[in-house]
Amino acid sequence: MTEELTTQSLAAGIGERLSLSTATKPEVSGGVIGDSNVCLPGLLLAGFVEGFRADRVQILGSRELSYIDSLTTDEREASLARLCSPPVPCVIVADGLAPPPLLVELGNSRGVAVFTTPLSSDRLARELASELEDLLAPQKVVHGTLVDVHGVGLLFTGKSGIGKSECGLDLVANGHRLVADDVVCVMRTRRDYLIGYSTELLQNHMEIRGVGIIDVQAMFGTKAFRQRKRIEVEVKLAVWSELSDYERLGFEEDTSEILGIEIPAVTLPLVLGKNIIVISEVIALNYLLKLRGINAARDFDRRQRDAIAREAGVLRATRGDDE
């Protein structure tokens, strides 16, 4: 699981992008954000507290501020007190408007950070929800190489030194796109997709044993790299062993589990002279065919059964015919 996301870390990470300005005292750091949805708390301001999520970022736009301005002094105090009790992580006043002085006062006293931004409340809600979904998504780090092959995210895994980076480099040289090498950051989205990406430090770079660090984008062009890709198939590179029973027909489909999500997995035994690049492309294309309902192994099995049935029918028909 990902670490707790605080208001302070959110502001430090995307505050400049969202044009956030702090209205409360610098020492007011805000609380922990626990949900990627944002809230425009119109109902709460009006007094309806049922179902209110205090762990969400609260956004006040022109409509909410107009409503607050229409209240009497006592009503305004009660309304803003509800917004800040229990303490919400932070309140962002959008549409380039100034926050009510009472809101800033409550924020300072109750530890609720108050920000302002010139962005519209609708645009802020969209962009912030998208950022929060990534920041709050369950994440983990996988040791491997992620490559976009024919639009399919292939995650190459295996023991250190087996050739994951070299396989990725060969694919890039063959026109495919590197996503991450060595350290693959994986996050699970709300739609239960696995998205892989590189760390900022290693982005565009690969480590090739005997050569060193190379810059893939500088060497092969901008089309050789993409920032993130859905992980769809894990390719497990393994040293060939005569004692191992490798899948030959494809009737049994293996899977891997990452962050609670199962994806197809293929174990690829390595021997001298084996064309891993072509096989990797075949794995990607075969995955795309299966998405369209085309399964070569099952089709072959059906044709074989049909052929056996036809042959058995011919034998029954000719049995006892001695002429």
LINJOWO-V46310 format. One record per run of one state. SS is the DSSP state (H for helix, E for strand, L for the rest). FROM is the first residue (numbers start at 1). TO is the last residue. Records with the same first field share a line. If there is no record, write none. Layout:
SS=FROM-TO + FROM-TO
This chain:
L=1-4 + 15-20 + 23-31 + 34-38 + 40-41 + 47-57 + 61-61 + 70-72 + 84-89 + 94-100 + 111-112 + 117-120 + 136-138 + 150-151 + 158-163 + 174-176 + 189-193 + 199-204 + 209-211 + 221-221 + 226-227 + 231-232 + 240-253 + 259-260 + 271-275 + 292-295 + 319-323
E=5-6 + 21-22 + 32-33 + 39-39 + 58-60 + 90-93 + 113-116 + 139-149 + 152-157 + 177-188 + 194-198 + 205-208 + 212-215 + 225-225 + 228-230 + 233-239 + 254-258 + 261-270
H=7-14 + 42-46 + 62-69 + 73-83 + 101-110 + 121-135 + 164-173 + 216-220 + 222-224 + 276-291 + 296-318
